[in-house]
Amino acid sequence: MYRAKSVNQYIQNQPHWAKALSKLRKALLELGLEETIKWGGPVYMYEKKNIVSIGGYKSFVSLWYYQGALLKDEKGLLVNAQEGITKAQRQMRFQHADEINIAVVKSYTLEAIDNQKAGKELKADTQKPLIIPDELEKILKTQAKLSSSFDALNLSKRREYADYISNTKRAETKLNRIEKITPMILNGVGLSDKYRS
């Protein structure tokens, strides 16, 4: 996966979304947020706390609000892009640069900054028990290396993986997800590591 070393590089690497990303970047910088690169993408912080990031994807550009679940979202623009995985993050998506309403972006971002100033934050539930779904349990019993790698992860990472498998109904989807996460587990990587600072 490509990881930019600067915001300019990130935008240049996505010519299809350059106009939209530049428009969002300008709006966020006008609010006085500190710009940096984390996890290969642009992140905007207030007093060293992540507020929002921007990203270009296959069919849309988005703003990721790290504590977006706390925003009022009176316009109904925010979605949980990882239902069942992320508790606090919310995403605002745009299919075209012309859809971006700078006043609305600034309004949501100012609310996010105000929430940060007030110390409002959703934290992960660290008391939730680890319940490993049968499909994952079966694979772990038959693959010793995978099992030892899984056991070496901290509790929250194991819980994320277990929930990721449990949060789907179809057996085929569960198996596809297990196939997807297997190399991550073997590499000691958590499901949501790329979103953490």
PyMOL commands that place a pseudoatom at each C-alpha (Angstrom):
pseudoatom trace, name=CA, resn=MET, resi=1, chain=A, elem=C, hetatm=0, pos=[0.000, 0.000, 0.000]
pseudoatom trace, name=CA, resn=TYR, resi=2, chain=A, elem=C, hetatm=0, pos=[1.292, 3.465, -0.955]
pseudoatom trace, name=CA, resn=ARG, resi=3, chain=A, elem=C, hetatm=0, pos=[2.192, 5.717, 1.977]
pseudoatom trace, name=CA, resn=ALA, resi=4, chain=A, elem=C, hetatm=0, pos=[2.764, 9.391, 1.274]
pseudoatom trace, name=CA, resn=LYS, resi=5, chain=A, elem=C, hetatm=0, pos=[5.485, 11.292, 3.111]
pseudoatom trace, name=CA, resn=SER, resi=6, chain=A, elem=C, hetatm=0, pos=[3.790, 14.694, 2.717]
pseudoatom trace, name=CA, resn=VAL, resi=7, chain=A, elem=C, hetatm=0, pos=[0.299, 16.024, 2.063]
pseudoatom trace, name=CA, resn=ASN, resi=8, chain=A, elem=C, hetatm=0, pos=[1.413, 17.437, -1.277]
pseudoatom trace, name=CA, resn=GLN, resi=9, chain=A, elem=C, hetatm=0, pos=[2.694, 13.994, -2.257]
pseudoatom trace, name=CA, resn=TYR, resi=10, chain=A, elem=C, hetatm=0, pos=[-0.563, 12.381, -1.110]
pseudoatom trace, name=CA, resn=ILE, resi=11, chain=A, elem=C, hetatm=0, pos=[-2.623, 14.758, -3.271]
pseudoatom trace, name=CA, resn=GLN, resi=12, chain=A, elem=C, hetatm=0, pos=[-0.303, 14.439, -6.293]
pseudoatom trace, name=CA, resn=ASN, resi=13, chain=A, elem=C, hetatm=0, pos=[-0.600, 10.658, -6.086]
pseudoatom trace, name=CA, resn=GLN, resi=14, chain=A, elem=C, hetatm=0, pos=[-4.400, 10.961, -6.503]
pseudoatom trace, name=CA, resn=PRO, resi=15, chain=A, elem=C, hetatm=0, pos=[-4.877, 13.195, -9.561]
pseudoatom trace, name=CA, resn=HIS, resi=16, chain=A, elem=C, hetatm=0, pos=[-8.548, 12.196, -9.886]
pseudoatom trace, name=CA, resn=TRP, resi=17, chain=A, elem=C, hetatm=0, pos=[-9.258, 13.614, -6.413]
pseudoatom trace, name=CA, resn=ALA, resi=18, chain=A, elem=C, hetatm=0, pos=[-6.679, 16.426, -6.353]
pseudoatom trace, name=CA, resn=LYS, resi=19, chain=A, elem=C, hetatm=0, pos=[-9.257, 19.232, -6.634]
pseudoatom trace, name=CA, resn=ALA, resi=20, chain=A, elem=C, hetatm=0, pos=[-11.487, 17.798, -3.879]
pseudoatom trace, name=CA, resn=LEU, resi=21, chain=A, elem=C, hetatm=0, pos=[-8.595, 16.978, -1.538]
pseudoatom trace, name=CA, resn=SER, resi=22, chain=A, elem=C, hetatm=0, pos=[-7.061, 20.434, -2.045]
pseudoatom trace, name=CA, resn=LYS, resi=23, chain=A, elem=C, hetatm=0, pos=[-10.417, 22.078, -1.325]
pseudoatom trace, name=CA, resn=LEU, resi=24, chain=A, elem=C, hetatm=0, pos=[-10.833, 20.111, 1.926]
pseudoatom trace, name=CA, resn=ARG, resi=25, chain=A, elem=C, hetatm=0, pos=[-7.208, 20.729, 2.927]
pseudoatom trace, name=CA, resn=LYS, resi=26, chain=A, elem=C, hetatm=0, pos=[-7.550, 24.496, 2.456]
pseudoatom trace, name=CA, resn=ALA, resi=27, chain=A, elem=C, hetatm=0, pos=[-10.729, 24.605, 4.578]
pseudoatom trace, name=CA, resn=LEU, resi=28, chain=A, elem=C, hetatm=0, pos=[-9.133, 22.638, 7.429]
pseudoatom trace, name=CA, resn=LEU, resi=29, chain=A, elem=C, hetatm=0, pos=[-5.963, 24.732, 7.426]
pseudoatom trace, name=CA, resn=GLU, resi=30, chain=A, elem=C, hetatm=0, pos=[-8.054, 27.912, 7.530]
pseudoatom trace, name=CA, resn=LEU, resi=31, chain=A, elem=C, hetatm=0, pos=[-9.413, 26.657, 10.873]
pseudoatom trace, name=CA, resn=GLY, resi=32, chain=A, elem=C, hetatm=0, pos=[-5.890, 26.615, 12.313]
pseudoatom trace, name=CA, resn=LEU, resi=33, chain=A, elem=C, hetatm=0, pos=[-5.532, 22.843, 12.553]
pseudoatom trace, name=CA, resn=GLU, resi=34, chain=A, elem=C, hetatm=0, pos=[-2.065, 21.308, 12.512]
pseudoatom trace, name=CA, resn=GLU, resi=35, chain=A, elem=C, hetatm=0, pos=[-1.442, 19.234, 9.388]
pseudoatom trace, name=CA, resn=THR, resi=36, chain=A, elem=C, hetatm=0, pos=[0.572, 16.017, 9.431]
pseudoatom trace, name=CA, resn=ILE, resi=37, chain=A, elem=C, hetatm=0, pos=[0.815, 12.614, 7.767]
pseudoatom trace, name=CA, resn=LYS, resi=38, chain=A, elem=C, hetatm=0, pos=[-0.217, 9.534, 9.744]
pseudoatom trace, name=CA, resn=TRP, resi=39, chain=A, elem=C, hetatm=0, pos=[-0.798, 6.060, 8.345]
pseudoatom trace, name=CA, resn=GLY, resi=40, chain=A, elem=C, hetatm=0, pos=[0.176, 7.407, 4.931]
pseudoatom trace, name=CA, resn=GLY, resi=41, chain=A, elem=C, hetatm=0, pos=[-2.576, 10.028, 4.748]
pseudoatom trace, name=CA, resn=PRO, resi=42, chain=A, elem=C, hetatm=0, pos=[-3.310, 13.643, 5.785]
pseudoatom trace, name=CA, resn=VAL, resi=43, chain=A, elem=C, hetatm=0, pos=[-4.450, 14.121, 9.390]
pseudoatom trace, name=CA, resn=TYR, resi=44, chain=A, elem=C, hetatm=0, pos=[-5.483, 17.408, 11.024]
pseudoatom trace, name=CA, resn=MET, resi=45, chain=A, elem=C, hetatm=0, pos=[-4.937, 17.887, 14.738]
pseudoatom trace, name=CA, resn=TYR, resi=46, chain=A, elem=C, hetatm=0, pos=[-5.784, 20.316, 17.508]
pseudoatom trace, name=CA, resn=GLU, resi=47, chain=A, elem=C, hetatm=0, pos=[-3.342, 20.381, 20.448]
pseudoatom trace, name=CA, resn=LYS, resi=48, chain=A, elem=C, hetatm=0, pos=[-1.806, 17.057, 19.337]
pseudoatom trace, name=CA, resn=LYS, resi=49, chain=A, elem=C, hetatm=0, pos=[-5.207, 15.310, 19.200]
pseudoatom trace, name=CA, resn=ASN, resi=50, chain=A, elem=C, hetatm=0, pos=[-6.516, 13.887, 15.929]
pseudoatom trace, name=CA, resn=ILE, resi=51, chain=A, elem=C, hetatm=0, pos=[-9.626, 15.761, 14.821]
pseudoatom trace, name=CA, resn=VAL, resi=52, chain=A, elem=C, hetatm=0, pos=[-10.150, 14.791, 11.187]
pseudoatom trace, name=CA, resn=SER, resi=53, chain=A, elem=C, hetatm=0, pos=[-8.375, 13.229, 8.229]
pseudoatom trace, name=CA, resn=ILE, resi=54, chain=A, elem=C, hetatm=0, pos=[-8.967, 13.422, 4.502]
pseudoatom trace, name=CA, resn=GLY, resi=55, chain=A, elem=C, hetatm=0, pos=[-8.713, 10.585, 2.024]
pseudoatom trace, name=CA, resn=GLY, resi=56, chain=A, elem=C, hetatm=0, pos=[-9.359, 9.688, -1.576]
pseudoatom trace, name=CA, resn=TYR, resi=57, chain=A, elem=C, hetatm=0, pos=[-10.867, 6.286, -2.346]
pseudoatom trace, name=CA, resn=LYS, resi=58, chain=A, elem=C, hetatm=0, pos=[-12.058, 4.534, -5.475]
pseudoatom trace, name=CA, resn=SER, resi=59, chain=A, elem=C, hetatm=0, pos=[-15.467, 6.220, -5.736]
pseudoatom trace, name=CA, resn=PHE, resi=60, chain=A, elem=C, hetatm=0, pos=[-15.385, 9.054, -3.183]
pseudoatom trace, name=CA, resn=VAL, resi=61, chain=A, elem=C, hetatm=0, pos=[-13.333, 11.510, -1.144]
pseudoatom trace, name=CA, resn=SER, resi=62, chain=A, elem=C, hetatm=0, pos=[-13.947, 11.648, 2.572]
pseudoatom trace, name=CA, resn=LEU, resi=63, chain=A, elem=C, hetatm=0, pos=[-13.407, 13.439, 5.828]
pseudoatom trace, name=CA, resn=TRP, resi=64, chain=A, elem=C, hetatm=0, pos=[-12.884, 11.036, 8.759]
pseudoatom trace, name=CA, resn=TYR, resi=65, chain=A, elem=C, hetatm=0, pos=[-13.873, 12.593, 12.070]
pseudoatom trace, name=CA, resn=TYR, resi=66, chain=A, elem=C, hetatm=0, pos=[-12.083, 10.663, 14.819]
pseudoatom trace, name=CA, resn=GLN, resi=67, chain=A, elem=C, hetatm=0, pos=[-14.801, 11.484, 17.366]
pseudoatom trace, name=CA, resn=GLY, resi=68, chain=A, elem=C, hetatm=0, pos=[-17.545, 11.906, 14.768]
pseudoatom trace, name=CA, resn=ALA, resi=69, chain=A, elem=C, hetatm=0, pos=[-20.122, 9.961, 16.755]
pseudoatom trace, name=CA, resn=LEU, resi=70, chain=A, elem=C, hetatm=0, pos=[-20.220, 12.927, 19.159]
pseudoatom trace, name=CA, resn=LEU, resi=71, chain=A, elem=C, hetatm=0, pos=[-21.130, 15.403, 16.409]
pseudoatom trace, name=CA, resn=LYS, resi=72, chain=A, elem=C, hetatm=0, pos=[-24.776, 16.508, 16.215]
pseudoatom trace, name=CA, resn=ASP, resi=73, chain=A, elem=C, hetatm=0, pos=[-24.874, 15.751, 12.454]
pseudoatom trace, name=CA, resn=GLU, resi=74, chain=A, elem=C, hetatm=0, pos=[-28.012, 17.827, 11.942]
pseudoatom trace, name=CA, resn=LYS, resi=75, chain=A, elem=C, hetatm=0, pos=[-27.649, 17.455, 8.162]
pseudoatom trace, name=CA, resn=GLY, resi=76, chain=A, elem=C, hetatm=0, pos=[-27.361, 13.640, 8.334]
pseudoatom trace, name=CA, resn=LEU, resi=77, chain=A, elem=C, hetatm=0, pos=[-24.061, 13.588, 6.429]
pseudoatom trace, name=CA, resn=LEU, resi=78, chain=A, elem=C, hetatm=0, pos=[-22.020, 11.216, 8.582]
pseudoatom trace, name=CA, resn=VAL, resi=79, chain=A, elem=C, hetatm=0, pos=[-21.759, 7.447, 8.148]
pseudoatom trace, name=CA, resn=ASN, resi=80, chain=A, elem=C, hetatm=0, pos=[-20.050, 4.753, 10.161]
pseudoatom trace, name=CA, resn=ALA, resi=81, chain=A, elem=C, hetatm=0, pos=[-17.881, 3.257, 7.427]
pseudoatom trace, name=CA, resn=GLN, resi=82, chain=A, elem=C, hetatm=0, pos=[-16.910, 0.313, 9.631]
pseudoatom trace, name=CA, resn=GLU, resi=83, chain=A, elem=C, hetatm=0, pos=[-20.140, -0.615, 11.391]
pseudoatom trace, name=CA, resn=GLY, resi=84, chain=A, elem=C, hetatm=0, pos=[-19.474, -2.892, 14.335]
pseudoatom trace, name=CA, resn=ILE, resi=85, chain=A, elem=C, hetatm=0, pos=[-15.763, -2.057, 14.341]
pseudoatom trace, name=CA, resn=THR, resi=86, chain=A, elem=C, hetatm=0, pos=[-15.456, 1.651, 15.011]
pseudoatom trace, name=CA, resn=LYS, resi=87, chain=A, elem=C, hetatm=0, pos=[-17.342, 3.249, 17.844]
pseudoatom trace, name=CA, resn=ALA, resi=88, chain=A, elem=C, hetatm=0, pos=[-16.305, 6.897, 17.527]
pseudoatom trace, name=CA, resn=GLN, resi=89, chain=A, elem=C, hetatm=0, pos=[-15.228, 7.517, 13.920]
pseudoatom trace, name=CA, resn=ARG, resi=90, chain=A, elem=C, hetatm=0, pos=[-17.626, 8.875, 11.330]
pseudoatom trace, name=CA, resn=GLN, resi=91, chain=A, elem=C, hetatm=0, pos=[-17.079, 9.696, 7.690]
pseudoatom trace, name=CA, resn=MET, resi=92, chain=A, elem=C, hetatm=0, pos=[-18.449, 12.435, 5.408]
pseudoatom trace, name=CA, resn=ARG, resi=93, chain=A, elem=C, hetatm=0, pos=[-18.257, 11.411, 1.736]
pseudoatom trace, name=CA, resn=PHE, resi=94, chain=A, elem=C, hetatm=0, pos=[-18.206, 13.321, -1.546]
pseudoatom trace, name=CA, resn=GLN, resi=95, chain=A, elem=C, hetatm=0, pos=[-18.355, 11.876, -5.076]
pseudoatom trace, name=CA, resn=HIS, resi=96, chain=A, elem=C, hetatm=0, pos=[-17.292, 15.172, -6.717]
pseudoatom trace, name=CA, resn=ALA, resi=97, chain=A, elem=C, hetatm=0, pos=[-15.362, 18.263, -5.617]
pseudoatom trace, name=CA, resn=ASP, resi=98, chain=A, elem=C, hetatm=0, pos=[-18.410, 20.396, -6.475]
pseudoatom trace, name=CA, resn=GLU, resi=99, chain=A, elem=C, hetatm=0, pos=[-20.439, 18.617, -3.750]
pseudoatom trace, name=CA, resn=ILE, resi=100, chain=A, elem=C, hetatm=0, pos=[-18.164, 19.951, -1.014]
pseudoatom trace, name=CA, resn=ASN, resi=101, chain=A, elem=C, hetatm=0, pos=[-19.858, 22.724, 0.931]
pseudoatom trace, name=CA, resn=ILE, resi=102, chain=A, elem=C, hetatm=0, pos=[-17.000, 24.505, 2.706]
pseudoatom trace, name=CA, resn=ALA, resi=103, chain=A, elem=C, hetatm=0, pos=[-19.312, 26.207, 5.225]
pseudoatom trace, name=CA, resn=VAL, resi=104, chain=A, elem=C, hetatm=0, pos=[-20.720, 22.825, 6.269]
pseudoatom trace, name=CA, resn=VAL, resi=105, chain=A, elem=C, hetatm=0, pos=[-17.258, 21.232, 6.458]
pseudoatom trace, name=CA, resn=LYS, resi=106, chain=A, elem=C, hetatm=0, pos=[-16.036, 24.067, 8.647]
pseudoatom trace, name=CA, resn=SER, resi=107, chain=A, elem=C, hetatm=0, pos=[-19.137, 23.920, 10.846]
pseudoatom trace, name=CA, resn=TYR, resi=108, chain=A, elem=C, hetatm=0, pos=[-18.723, 20.179, 11.528]
pseudoatom trace, name=CA, resn=THR, resi=109, chain=A, elem=C, hetatm=0, pos=[-14.982, 20.593, 12.073]
pseudoatom trace, name=CA, resn=LEU, resi=110, chain=A, elem=C, hetatm=0, pos=[-15.423, 23.516, 14.481]
pseudoatom trace, name=CA, resn=GLU, resi=111, chain=A, elem=C, hetatm=0, pos=[-17.869, 21.395, 16.489]
pseudoatom trace, name=CA, resn=ALA, resi=112, chain=A, elem=C, hetatm=0, pos=[-15.288, 18.586, 16.557]
pseudoatom trace, name=CA, resn=ILE, resi=113, chain=A, elem=C, hetatm=0, pos=[-12.650, 21.051, 17.793]
pseudoatom trace, name=CA, resn=ASP, resi=114, chain=A, elem=C, hetatm=0, pos=[-15.032, 22.370, 20.468]
pseudoatom trace, name=CA, resn=ASN, resi=115, chain=A, elem=C, hetatm=0, pos=[-15.731, 18.798, 21.602]
pseudoatom trace, name=CA, resn=GLN, resi=116, chain=A, elem=C, hetatm=0, pos=[-11.983, 18.197, 21.870]
pseudoatom trace, name=CA, resn=LYS, resi=117, chain=A, elem=C, hetatm=0, pos=[-11.523, 21.397, 23.898]
pseudoatom trace, name=CA, resn=ALA, resi=118, chain=A, elem=C, hetatm=0, pos=[-14.306, 20.226, 26.231]
pseudoatom trace, name=CA, resn=GLY, resi=119, chain=A, elem=C, hetatm=0, pos=[-12.620, 16.823, 26.652]
pseudoatom trace, name=CA, resn=LYS, resi=120, chain=A, elem=C, hetatm=0, pos=[-15.479, 14.899, 25.055]
pseudoatom trace, name=CA, resn=GLU, resi=121, chain=A, elem=C, hetatm=0, pos=[-14.290, 11.522, 23.845]
pseudoatom trace, name=CA, resn=LEU, resi=122, chain=A, elem=C, hetatm=0, pos=[-15.704, 8.069, 23.191]
pseudoatom trace, name=CA, resn=LYS, resi=123, chain=A, elem=C, hetatm=0, pos=[-13.310, 5.412, 24.421]
pseudoatom trace, name=CA, resn=ALA, resi=124, chain=A, elem=C, hetatm=0, pos=[-13.151, 1.752, 23.563]
pseudoatom trace, name=CA, resn=ASP, resi=125, chain=A, elem=C, hetatm=0, pos=[-14.951, -0.625, 25.909]
pseudoatom trace, name=CA, resn=THR, resi=126, chain=A, elem=C, hetatm=0, pos=[-12.031, -2.341, 27.637]
pseudoatom trace, name=CA, resn=GLN, resi=127, chain=A, elem=C, hetatm=0, pos=[-14.235, -4.490, 29.877]
pseudoatom trace, name=CA, resn=LYS, resi=128, chain=A, elem=C, hetatm=0, pos=[-16.050, -6.275, 27.068]
pseudoatom trace, name=CA, resn=PRO, resi=129, chain=A, elem=C, hetatm=0, pos=[-15.352, -10.032, 27.158]
pseudoatom trace, name=CA, resn=LEU, resi=130, chain=A, elem=C, hetatm=0, pos=[-13.470, -11.791, 24.357]
pseudoatom trace, name=CA, resn=ILE, resi=131, chain=A, elem=C, hetatm=0, pos=[-15.868, -14.143, 22.580]
pseudoatom trace, name=CA, resn=ILE, resi=132, chain=A, elem=C, hetatm=0, pos=[-14.200, -15.979, 19.711]
pseudoatom trace, name=CA, resn=PRO, resi=133, chain=A, elem=C, hetatm=0, pos=[-16.686, -17.035, 17.008]
pseudoatom trace, name=CA, resn=ASP, resi=134, chain=A, elem=C, hetatm=0, pos=[-16.799, -20.734, 16.117]
pseudoatom trace, name=CA, resn=GLU, resi=135, chain=A, elem=C, hetatm=0, pos=[-15.440, -20.167, 12.595]
pseudoatom trace, name=CA, resn=LEU, resi=136, chain=A, elem=C, hetatm=0, pos=[-12.342, -18.389, 13.896]
pseudoatom trace, name=CA, resn=GLU, resi=137, chain=A, elem=C, hetatm=0, pos=[-11.921, -20.858, 16.760]
pseudoatom trace, name=CA, resn=LYS, resi=138, chain=A, elem=C, hetatm=0, pos=[-11.908, -23.766, 14.291]
pseudoatom trace, name=CA, resn=ILE, resi=139, chain=A, elem=C, hetatm=0, pos=[-9.164, -22.158, 12.157]
pseudoatom trace, name=CA, resn=LEU, resi=140, chain=A, elem=C, hetatm=0, pos=[-7.078, -21.288, 15.231]
pseudoatom trace, name=CA, resn=LYS, resi=141, chain=A, elem=C, hetatm=0, pos=[-7.235, -24.919, 16.414]
pseudoatom trace, name=CA, resn=THR, resi=142, chain=A, elem=C, hetatm=0, pos=[-5.938, -26.229, 13.082]
pseudoatom trace, name=CA, resn=GLN, resi=143, chain=A, elem=C, hetatm=0, pos=[-3.207, -23.612, 12.460]
pseudoatom trace, name=CA, resn=ALA, resi=144, chain=A, elem=C, hetatm=0, pos=[-0.702, -23.490, 15.310]
pseudoatom trace, name=CA, resn=LYS, resi=145, chain=A, elem=C, hetatm=0, pos=[1.279, -20.508, 13.951]
pseudoatom trace, name=CA, resn=LEU, resi=146, chain=A, elem=C, hetatm=0, pos=[-1.895, -18.468, 13.476]
pseudoatom trace, name=CA, resn=SER, resi=147, chain=A, elem=C, hetatm=0, pos=[-3.106, -19.449, 16.935]
pseudoatom trace, name=CA, resn=SER, resi=148, chain=A, elem=C, hetatm=0, pos=[0.147, -18.399, 18.632]
pseudoatom trace, name=CA, resn=SER, resi=149, chain=A, elem=C, hetatm=0, pos=[0.171, -15.116, 16.653]
pseudoatom trace, name=CA, resn=PHE, resi=150, chain=A, elem=C, hetatm=0, pos=[-3.429, -14.458, 17.696]
pseudoatom trace, name=CA, resn=ASP, resi=151, chain=A, elem=C, hetatm=0, pos=[-2.618, -15.201, 21.345]
pseudoatom trace, name=CA, resn=ALA, resi=152, chain=A, elem=C, hetatm=0, pos=[0.350, -12.809, 21.188]
pseudoatom trace, name=CA, resn=LEU, resi=153, chain=A, elem=C, hetatm=0, pos=[-1.955, -9.883, 20.286]
pseudoatom trace, name=CA, resn=ASN, resi=154, chain=A, elem=C, hetatm=0, pos=[-3.238, -7.725, 23.112]
pseudoatom trace, name=CA, resn=LEU, resi=155, chain=A, elem=C, hetatm=0, pos=[-6.813, -8.244, 24.278]
pseudoatom trace, name=CA, resn=SER, resi=156, chain=A, elem=C, hetatm=0, pos=[-8.294, -5.291, 22.401]
pseudoatom trace, name=CA, resn=LYS, resi=157, chain=A, elem=C, hetatm=0, pos=[-6.800, -6.457, 19.093]
pseudoatom trace, name=CA, resn=ARG, resi=158, chain=A, elem=C, hetatm=0, pos=[-8.059, -10.020, 19.617]
pseudoatom trace, name=CA, resn=ARG, resi=159, chain=A, elem=C, hetatm=0, pos=[-11.483, -8.617, 20.511]
pseudoatom trace, name=CA, resn=GLU, resi=160, chain=A, elem=C, hetatm=0, pos=[-11.553, -6.495, 17.322]
pseudoatom trace, name=CA, resn=TYR, resi=161, chain=A, elem=C, hetatm=0, pos=[-10.814, -9.528, 15.178]
pseudoatom trace, name=CA, resn=ALA, resi=162, chain=A, elem=C, hetatm=0, pos=[-13.405, -11.659, 16.963]
pseudoatom trace, name=CA, resn=ASP, resi=163, chain=A, elem=C, hetatm=0, pos=[-16.037, -8.937, 16.581]
pseudoatom trace, name=CA, resn=TYR, resi=164, chain=A, elem=C, hetatm=0, pos=[-15.139, -8.440, 12.907]
pseudoatom trace, name=CA, resn=ILE, resi=165, chain=A, elem=C, hetatm=0, pos=[-16.002, -12.098, 12.254]
pseudoatom trace, name=CA, resn=SER, resi=166, chain=A, elem=C, hetatm=0, pos=[-19.045, -12.163, 14.550]
pseudoatom trace, name=CA, resn=ASN, resi=167, chain=A, elem=C, hetatm=0, pos=[-20.588, -9.024, 13.060]
pseudoatom trace, name=CA, resn=THR, resi=168, chain=A, elem=C, hetatm=0, pos=[-21.601, -10.723, 9.840]
pseudoatom trace, name=CA, resn=LYS, resi=169, chain=A, elem=C, hetatm=0, pos=[-24.284, -13.352, 9.341]
pseudoatom trace, name=CA, resn=ARG, resi=170, chain=A, elem=C, hetatm=0, pos=[-23.312, -15.239, 6.189]
pseudoatom trace, name=CA, resn=ALA, resi=171, chain=A, elem=C, hetatm=0, pos=[-20.868, -18.124, 6.611]
pseudoatom trace, name=CA, resn=GLU, resi=172, chain=A, elem=C, hetatm=0, pos=[-19.189, -17.227, 3.324]
pseudoatom trace, name=CA, resn=THR, resi=173, chain=A, elem=C, hetatm=0, pos=[-18.557, -13.666, 4.488]
pseudoatom trace, name=CA, resn=LYS, resi=174, chain=A, elem=C, hetatm=0, pos=[-17.139, -14.930, 7.783]
pseudoatom trace, name=CA, resn=LEU, resi=175, chain=A, elem=C, hetatm=0, pos=[-14.694, -17.180, 5.908]
pseudoatom trace, name=CA, resn=ASN, resi=176, chain=A, elem=C, hetatm=0, pos=[-13.739, -14.356, 3.522]
pseudoatom trace, name=CA, resn=ARG, resi=177, chain=A, elem=C, hetatm=0, pos=[-13.033, -12.114, 6.492]
pseudoatom trace, name=CA, resn=ILE, resi=178, chain=A, elem=C, hetatm=0, pos=[-10.923, -14.804, 8.168]
pseudoatom trace, name=CA, resn=GLU, resi=179, chain=A, elem=C, hetatm=0, pos=[-8.919, -15.145, 4.953]
pseudoatom trace, name=CA, resn=LYS, resi=180, chain=A, elem=C, hetatm=0, pos=[-8.439, -11.354, 4.853]
pseudoatom trace, name=CA, resn=ILE, resi=181, chain=A, elem=C, hetatm=0, pos=[-7.262, -11.023, 8.471]
pseudoatom trace, name=CA, resn=THR, resi=182, chain=A, elem=C, hetatm=0, pos=[-5.008, -14.091, 8.583]
pseudoatom trace, name=CA, resn=PRO, resi=183, chain=A, elem=C, hetatm=0, pos=[-1.905, -12.310, 7.190]
pseudoatom trace, name=CA, resn=MET, resi=184, chain=A, elem=C, hetatm=0, pos=[-2.567, -9.346, 9.491]
pseudoatom trace, name=CA, resn=ILE, resi=185, chain=A, elem=C, hetatm=0, pos=[-2.680, -11.599, 12.551]
pseudoatom trace, name=CA, resn=LEU, resi=186, chain=A, elem=C, hetatm=0, pos=[0.482, -13.417, 11.434]
pseudoatom trace, name=CA, resn=ASN, resi=187, chain=A, elem=C, hetatm=0, pos=[2.215, -10.037, 11.153]
pseudoatom trace, name=CA, resn=GLY, resi=188, chain=A, elem=C, hetatm=0, pos=[1.054, -8.954, 14.614]
pseudoatom trace, name=CA, resn=VAL, resi=189, chain=A, elem=C, hetatm=0, pos=[-1.080, -6.157, 13.163]
pseudoatom trace, name=CA, resn=GLY, resi=190, chain=A, elem=C, hetatm=0, pos=[-4.375, -5.114, 14.709]
pseudoatom trace, name=CA, resn=LEU, resi=191, chain=A, elem=C, hetatm=0, pos=[-7.469, -4.637, 12.555]
pseudoatom trace, name=CA, resn=SER, resi=192, chain=A, elem=C, hetatm=0, pos=[-7.671, -0.896, 13.297]
pseudoatom trace, name=CA, resn=ASP, resi=193, chain=A, elem=C, hetatm=0, pos=[-3.969, -0.114, 13.787]
pseudoatom trace, name=CA, resn=LYS, resi=194, chain=A, elem=C, hetatm=0, pos=[-3.883, 2.202, 10.794]
pseudoatom trace, name=CA, resn=TYR, resi=195, chain=A, elem=C, hetatm=0, pos=[-6.459, 4.452, 12.493]
pseudoatom trace, name=CA, resn=ARG, resi=196, chain=A, elem=C, hetatm=0, pos=[-4.567, 4.773, 15.762]
pseudoatom trace, name=CA, resn=SER, resi=197, chain=A, elem=C, hetatm=0, pos=[-1.981, 7.399, 16.558]
for i in range(1, 197): cmd.bond("trace and resi %d" % i, "trace and resi %d" % (i + 1))
show_as sticks, trace
zoom trace
